Amino acid sequence: MSRSVVLLAEAGPQGLHAASREAIGVARLLAGDEPVVAAIFAGASEAATTALSTAGVDRVVCLDSPPLAERRGAACAYALAELAREHEAGILLLGGTPFGRELAGGLAVFWDALSATQVTEVTRAAEVLTVRRPVFGGRASELLELAGPRIVLALRPNSFGGTPLGSRNARIEVHAPPSIPPPLLGGARARVRPAESTTGPDLGTAAIVVAGGRGFKSPENFHLLEELASSLGAAAGASRAVTDAGWRPGSYQVGQTGRSVSPQLYVAVGISGAIQHLTGMMSSRVIVAINSDAQAPIFRISDYGIAGDLFTIVPALTKEIRRVRAR
Ligand SMILES: Cc1cc2nc3c(=O)[nH]c(=O)nc-3n(C[C@H](O)[C@H](O)[C@H](O)COP(=O)(O)OP(=O)(O)OC[C@H]3O[C@@H](n4cnc5c(N)ncnc54)[C@H](O)[C@@H]3O)c2cc1C
């Protein structure tokens, strides 16, 4: 397996996606001294492309063609697979984003590669990559040994935080990808309309998530949760009891039938810890629970717990965090 790595970089209105920075760190570890090539699709801002060129990669390739600018999944997977072939890469890395996960299957087919998604750890020994990923809704993890000349990995967000990126100044090249077979261009891609959410970071990739449950008693009290989230620069989430009751939109829901999150820090406030909720958040790095019932199941999977009334604890915590952060 060649050590050279191709990765997909994604950008949004806030610039280069945090998940792409994470992928660059992993790519650098896996590539050693071999090149890391970052592909970015047409339509990304100039600022994001420039940020990518100094984020630790050796080359930046902008893939410029209308179906790629429209993010048509099959066409994007085809173009990335061609790029990986051209660069004789051994590994193709995707950040932990919904689009990255969408491309993984197509890439495995077009590039004739092994693939693994939701990867939380990866080590390389000679020709074998050993990856860890959660299974059974996060209640267990499995180790996969991938031995093949071409491997596609889609990372789980926030699993590789703090990987050093190094400082390089990569050249930016614009490529028109090879012609994409017409069947891959068919079908209109549905327009994605962002769901209603808070103004804070995206729930799926935020480093800190503060989620509230039925313990808040009514929607009028939920501002306490949002103030705590904002004091921490966190995304606000909720249990299904809250979204079903219409206290907050469905986009807040964490769990089996909501979003899966794996932040560095998850704060569960007034949430009992039903298995369907745990499934969506138990791979978070550090879990803190605030609940008036000291026997609540959420405490069994928490690293830190505060048994007490959230109406006293949450405002005091927000005040203290604001005080410390203002220093
Ligand atoms: C098929 C299926 C799918 C599901 N999918 C999901 C899912 O994706 N996500 C999800 O969350 N749930 C899901 N559920 C629902 C899940 O089973 C629970 O009903 C739900 O998670 C409970 O939400 P909760 O913890 O907010 O409420 P409750 O279970 O009612 O817990 C409220 C908690 O607040 C505490 N509390 C009360 N007052 C205070 C106070 N003043 N201070 C501090 N703590 C207080 C209580 O002690 C209690 O522990 C699903 C269920 C099914 C059957």
Ligand as a Chemical Component Dictionary entry (heavy atoms), coordinates in Angstrom:
data_LIG
# 
_chem_comp.id                   LIG 
_chem_comp.type                 NON-POLYMER 
_chem_comp.pdbx_formal_charge   0 
_chem_comp.three_letter_code    LIG 
# 
loop_
_chem_comp_atom.comp_id 
_chem_comp_atom.atom_id 
_chem_comp_atom.alt_atom_id 
_chem_comp_atom.type_symbol 
_chem_comp_atom.charge 
_chem_comp_atom.model_Cartn_x 
_chem_comp_atom.model_Cartn_y 
_chem_comp_atom.model_Cartn_z 
_chem_comp_atom.pdbx_ordinal 
LIG C1  C1  C 0 -38.077 3.687  19.092 1  
LIG C2  C2  C 0 -37.677 4.769  20.067 2  
LIG C3  C3  C 0 -36.733 5.698  19.676 3  
LIG C4  C4  C 0 -36.352 6.702  20.562 4  
LIG N1  N1  N 0 -35.392 7.600  20.172 5  
LIG C5  C5  C 0 -34.954 8.503  21.061 6  
LIG C6  C6  C 0 -33.903 9.416  20.723 7  
LIG O1  O1  O 0 -33.397 9.435  19.599 8  
LIG N2  N2  N 0 -33.497 10.288 21.657 9  
LIG C7  C7  C 0 -34.013 10.351 22.909 10 
LIG O2  O2  O 0 -33.587 11.171 23.708 11 
LIG N3  N3  N 0 -35.020 9.492  23.244 12 
LIG C8  C8  C 0 -35.503 8.609  22.357 13 
LIG N4  N4  N 0 -36.532 7.805  22.707 14 
LIG C9  C9  C 0 -37.245 8.093  23.967 15 
LIG C10 C10 C 0 -36.547 7.554  25.184 16 
LIG O3  O3  O 0 -36.940 6.223  25.414 17 
LIG C11 C11 C 0 -36.924 8.399  26.429 18 
LIG O4  O4  O 0 -38.311 8.417  26.569 19 
LIG C12 C12 C 0 -36.431 9.842  26.376 20 
LIG O5  O5  O 0 -35.053 9.867  26.070 21 
LIG C13 C13 C 0 -36.652 10.490 27.735 22 
LIG O6  O6  O 0 -36.301 11.834 27.679 23 
LIG P1  P1  P 0 -35.841 12.587 28.992 24 
LIG O7  O7  O 0 -34.651 11.909 29.591 25 
LIG O8  O8  O 0 -35.738 14.028 28.668 26 
LIG O9  O9  O 0 -37.132 12.464 29.933 27 
LIG P2  P2  P 0 -37.380 11.604 31.257 28 
LIG O10 O10 O 0 -37.050 10.178 31.042 29 
LIG O11 O11 O 0 -38.724 11.955 31.713 30 
LIG O12 O12 O 0 -36.293 12.171 32.263 31 
LIG C14 C14 C 0 -36.312 13.448 32.830 32 
LIG C15 C15 C 0 -35.215 13.500 33.852 33 
LIG O13 O13 O 0 -35.167 14.808 34.398 34 
LIG C16 C16 C 0 -34.840 14.673 35.781 35 
LIG N5  N5  N 0 -35.318 15.891 36.461 36 
LIG C17 C17 C 0 -36.608 16.233 36.723 37 
LIG N6  N6  N 0 -36.633 17.443 37.356 38 
LIG C18 C18 C 0 -35.339 17.834 37.486 39 
LIG C19 C19 C 0 -34.731 18.977 38.079 40 
LIG N7  N7  N 0 -35.430 19.979 38.618 41 
LIG N8  N8  N 0 -33.373 19.054 38.058 42 
LIG C20 C20 C 0 -32.637 18.056 37.519 43 
LIG N9  N9  N 0 -33.170 16.959 36.956 44 
LIG C21 C21 C 0 -34.502 16.857 36.925 45 
LIG C22 C22 C 0 -35.544 13.414 36.248 46 
LIG O14 O14 O 0 -34.931 12.904 37.403 47 
LIG C23 C23 C 0 -35.406 12.522 35.029 48 
LIG O15 O15 O 0 -34.248 11.710 35.162 49 
LIG C24 C24 C 0 -36.938 6.784  21.846 50 
LIG C25 C25 C 0 -37.884 5.833  22.223 51 
LIG C26 C26 C 0 -38.268 4.847  21.346 52 
LIG C27 C27 C 0 -39.268 3.822  21.779 53 
# 
loop_
_chem_comp_bond.comp_id 
_chem_comp_bond.atom_id_1 
_chem_comp_bond.atom_id_2 
_chem_comp_bond.value_order 
_chem_comp_bond.pdbx_ordinal 
LIG C1  C2  SING 1  
LIG C2  C3  SING 2  
LIG C2  C26 DOUB 3  
LIG C3  C4  DOUB 4  
LIG C4  N1  SING 5  
LIG C4  C24 SING 6  
LIG N1  C5  DOUB 7  
LIG C5  C6  SING 8  
LIG C5  C8  SING 9  
LIG C6  O1  DOUB 10 
LIG C6  N2  SING 11 
LIG N2  C7  SING 12 
LIG C7  O2  DOUB 13 
LIG C7  N3  SING 14 
LIG N3  C8  DOUB 15 
LIG C8  N4  SING 16 
LIG N4  C9  SING 17 
LIG N4  C24 SING 18 
LIG C9  C10 SING 19 
LIG C10 O3  SING 20 
LIG C10 C11 SING 21 
LIG C11 O4  SING 22 
LIG C11 C12 SING 23 
LIG C12 O5  SING 24 
LIG C12 C13 SING 25 
LIG C13 O6  SING 26 
LIG O6  P1  SING 27 
LIG P1  O7  DOUB 28 
LIG P1  O8  SING 29 
LIG P1  O9  SING 30 
LIG O9  P2  SING 31 
LIG P2  O10 DOUB 32 
LIG P2  O11 SING 33 
LIG P2  O12 SING 34 
LIG O12 C14 SING 35 
LIG C14 C15 SING 36 
LIG C15 O13 SING 37 
LIG C15 C23 SING 38 
LIG O13 C16 SING 39 
LIG C16 N5  SING 40 
LIG C16 C22 SING 41 
LIG N5  C17 SING 42 
LIG N5  C21 SING 43 
LIG C17 N6  DOUB 44 
LIG N6  C18 SING 45 
LIG C18 C19 SING 46 
LIG C18 C21 DOUB 47 
LIG C19 N7  SING 48 
LIG C19 N8  DOUB 49 
LIG N8  C20 SING 50 
LIG C20 N9  DOUB 51 
LIG N9  C21 SING 52 
LIG C22 O14 SING 53 
LIG C22 C23 SING 54 
LIG C23 O15 SING 55 
LIG C24 C25 DOUB 56 
LIG C25 C26 SING 57 
LIG C26 C27 SING 58 
# 
